[in-house]
Amino acid sequence: FLSFLSFLKMLDLIPQSESLKDTVARSSVYWDEVVIPALREGKTLLIVGHENNLRSLIMRLEDISPEDIINVSLPRAAPLAYRLDENFKPLDRPDGSLDKATGFLRGEWLGGDKAIAEILERDHKQVYDTSIEHNLEVGSQQDKWRTWMEFVVGKPHPEMKAQSQAGIATRQYYLNGK
């Protein structure tokens, strides 16, 4: 009961929303206090987050301006790998180019630039194209992506696959208006 009262007292301290500026300030603390020390220890890191949080980290890592970072779309669940120099700045890609999916990044998409560009185009259509009448994430393209990810990271444990299938069935149930 006391923790519930403490929670109620904190409600006024929790922001109702978070701008990119707020996210940059918050993620900078994470970068300075967690990421950089771990990299100095020689660790390889996997950073997972929502789009704006990742965008704020990439903005700092790639030295992308606030005006440009808002044009960087990031696909969901697509690994982006960076090789860093001794100052923790991204090394150029082997071909010296920026990624072809966003045109901004020196990191390498593990699914390949073409696959990521297709995902970003699909996501943009699904969000902004009002003529789309079905879920573009379901079907052969989804299966193709799943096959690629299984090749890259391995097949899921049978228990995880069962949970995933249950989630897909639940989503399809609600999408079909049942």
C-alpha positions in Angstrom: 0.0 0.0 0.0 2.8 2.4 0.8 4.5 1.8 -2.5 1.2 2.6 -4.2 1.0 5.9 -2.4 4.6 6.6 -3.4 3.7 5.9 -7.0 0.8 8.3 -6.8 3.1 11.1 -5.4 5.4 10.4 -8.3 2.8 10.8 -11.1 3.3 14.5 -11.4 7.1 13.9 -11.9 6.5 11.5 -14.9 6.5 13.5 -18.2 3.3 13.1 -20.3 5.5 12.9 -23.4 9.1 13.0 -24.5 10.6 15.1 -27.3 13.7 14.1 -29.2 15.6 16.7 -27.2 14.4 15.0 -23.9 15.4 11.6 -25.4 18.9 12.8 -26.4 19.4 14.2 -22.9 18.3 10.9 -21.3 20.2 8.6 -23.7 23.4 10.7 -23.3 23.6 9.7 -19.7 23.2 6.0 -20.8 25.9 6.5 -23.5 28.4 8.2 -21.1 27.8 6.0 -18.0 27.0 2.6 -19.5 28.0 2.2 -23.2 31.4 4.0 -23.3 32.7 2.2 -20.1 31.6 -1.2 -21.5 33.3 -0.4 -24.8 36.5 0.6 -23.0 36.5 -2.8 -21.3 36.5 -4.3 -24.8 32.9 -5.6 -24.6 30.7 -6.1 -27.6 27.3 -4.6 -27.0 23.8 -5.2 -28.2 21.6 -2.1 -27.7 17.9 -2.5 -28.1 15.3 0.3 -27.9 12.4 2.1 -29.5 12.9 4.2 -32.6 13.3 7.6 -31.0 15.7 6.3 -28.4 17.9 4.5 -31.0 17.7 7.6 -33.2 19.1 9.7 -30.4 22.0 7.4 -29.9 22.7 7.2 -33.6 22.5 11.0 -33.8 25.3 11.2 -31.3 27.3 8.3 -32.7 27.1 9.5 -36.4 27.2 13.3 -35.6 23.9 13.7 -37.5 22.2 17.1 -36.9 18.8 17.3 -35.2 17.3 18.6 -38.5 18.6 15.5 -40.4 17.9 12.9 -37.8 14.2 13.3 -38.0 14.5 12.0 -41.6 16.1 8.8 -40.5 13.6 6.0 -40.3 14.6 2.9 -38.5 13.0 -0.5 -39.1 11.8 -2.6 -36.2 13.8 -5.6 -35.2 16.6 -5.2 -37.8 20.1 -5.4 -36.4 22.5 -2.6 -37.3 26.2 -3.3 -36.6 28.9 -0.7 -36.1 32.7 -1.0 -36.1 34.2 1.7 -33.9 37.6 3.3 -33.8 39.6 4.0 -30.6 37.6 7.2 -30.0 34.3 5.2 -30.3 33.4 6.8 -33.7 32.1 4.6 -36.5 34.5 3.3 -39.0 33.6 3.7 -42.6 31.9 0.8 -44.3 34.3 -1.4 -46.3 33.0 0.2 -49.6 33.3 3.7 -48.0 29.6 4.5 -48.7 26.7 5.3 -46.4 24.0 2.7 -46.1 21.6 2.7 -49.1 18.5 2.1 -46.9 18.6 5.5 -45.1 21.5 7.3 -46.8 22.8 8.5 -43.4 24.6 5.6 -41.6 28.0 4.1 -41.6 26.7 1.0 -39.8 25.9 -2.2 -41.6 22.4 -3.7 -41.6 22.8 -7.4 -41.0 19.8 -8.0 -43.3 21.5 -6.0 -46.1 20.7 -2.5 -47.3 18.2 -3.8 -50.0 16.1 -5.8 -47.5 16.1 -2.9 -45.0 15.0 -0.4 -47.8 12.1 -2.8 -48.6 11.1 -2.9 -45.0 11.2 0.8 -44.6 9.2 1.3 -47.8 6.6 -1.3 -46.6 6.4 0.4 -43.2 6.0 3.9 -44.8 3.2 2.6 -47.0 1.5 0.8 -44.1 1.5 4.0 -42.0 0.9 6.7 -44.6 -0.8 5.1 -47.7 -4.5 5.2 -47.0 -5.2 2.9 -50.0 -3.5 -0.1 -48.3 -6.3 -2.4 -47.0 -4.3 -5.3 -45.6 -1.4 -5.8 -43.2 1.8 -5.7 -45.3 3.7 -7.6 -42.6 1.8 -10.8 -43.2 2.6 -13.1 -46.1 5.5 -14.2 -48.2 7.7 -11.1 -47.5 7.4 -11.8 -43.8 8.3 -15.4 -44.3 11.3 -14.3 -46.4 12.5 -12.0 -43.6 12.0 -14.7 -41.0 14.1 -17.1 -43.0 16.9 -14.5 -43.3 16.8 -13.8 -39.6 16.9 -17.5 -38.8 20.0 -17.7 -41.0 21.6 -14.7 -39.3 20.8 -15.4 -35.6 19.7 -19.1 -35.7 16.3 -20.8 -35.3 14.2 -20.0 -32.3 14.0 -22.5 -29.4 10.7 -24.5 -29.9 9.2 -23.0 -26.8 9.8 -19.5 -28.1 8.4 -20.4 -31.5 5.2 -21.7 -29.8 4.8 -18.5 -27.9 5.5 -16.5 -31.1 2.9 -18.5 -33.0 0.4 -18.0 -30.2 1.0 -14.2 -30.5 0.5 -14.3 -34.3 -2.7 -16.2 -33.9 -3.9 -13.7 -31.3 -3.0 -10.7 -33.6 -4.7 -12.3 -36.6 -7.8 -13.0 -34.4 -8.1 -9.3 -33.6 -7.1 -8.1 -37.0 -9.9 -10.2 -38.6 -12.4 -8.6 -36.2 -13.2 -11.7 -34.2 
